[in-house]
Amino acid sequence: MRTRRWQDLNADIIEEHMSSALCHLGNLSYRTGRKLTFNPFAGKFVNDDDANLYLTREYCYPYIVPDKV
């Protein structure tokens, strides 16, 4: 990240994403206190609107992330 060269990364970017996402999903399961089922294709939890609230937050203007990036 310091050099901004992808060749300097220790792993492929998708591997790094998957390993960090696994930690985040584990934290969300701990916060809700129950087992969660995540649909990676939809990017949401299956039949769990309460857990889906943890996937994003309400941002303050002007630091808003658009719906479609």
Secondary structure, DSSP 8 states (H G I E B T S, - for coil): --S--GGG-SS-HHHHHHHHHHHHHHHHHHHHTS---EETTTTEETT-HHHHGGG-----TT----S--
